[in-house]
Amino acid sequence: MAEKKSLQAQANEILEKAEAKGVQTNFFFRTTFKRYQVQMAMLTELEKAIDEYGATVTKEYVKGRQNLVVNPAITEYNKTSTAANGTVATLVKIVESFQDEGHEEGLASIMDRLMGDE
């Protein structure tokens, strides 16, 4: 089984392809890509919280009553995942707005390959 690349290794490969395409200096690409990296780091931390505490947690009310509730990390994970997916779509649009200069593999296809389930 092939070893999955670390997020940083994937980010470096995307940046190399962006540089080859001339998009790495674009302000919108840089800020959007940075935002995506932050979102991915948040998702990693939320995954750890979900793994540690499980799908449900106990919430204690003022008078000491306890109630079983859905782990709030799950809700935040879903929100962040949706935002990250939107960020990737924006990155792809930014990259596609640059003319392909005959490079072997476009950045959009690299991103699709790297970010897909392997």
HELIX and SHEET records of a PDB file:
HELIX    1   1 LEU A    7  LYS A   21  1                                  15    
HELIX    2   2 PHE A   27  TYR A   53  1                                  27    
HELIX    3   3 PRO A   72  GLU A   96  1                                  25    
HELIX    4   4 LEU A  107  MET A  115  1                                   9    
SHEET    1   A 2 THR A  56  GLU A  60  0                                        
SHEET    2   A 2 GLN A  66  VAL A  70 -1                                        
END                                                                             
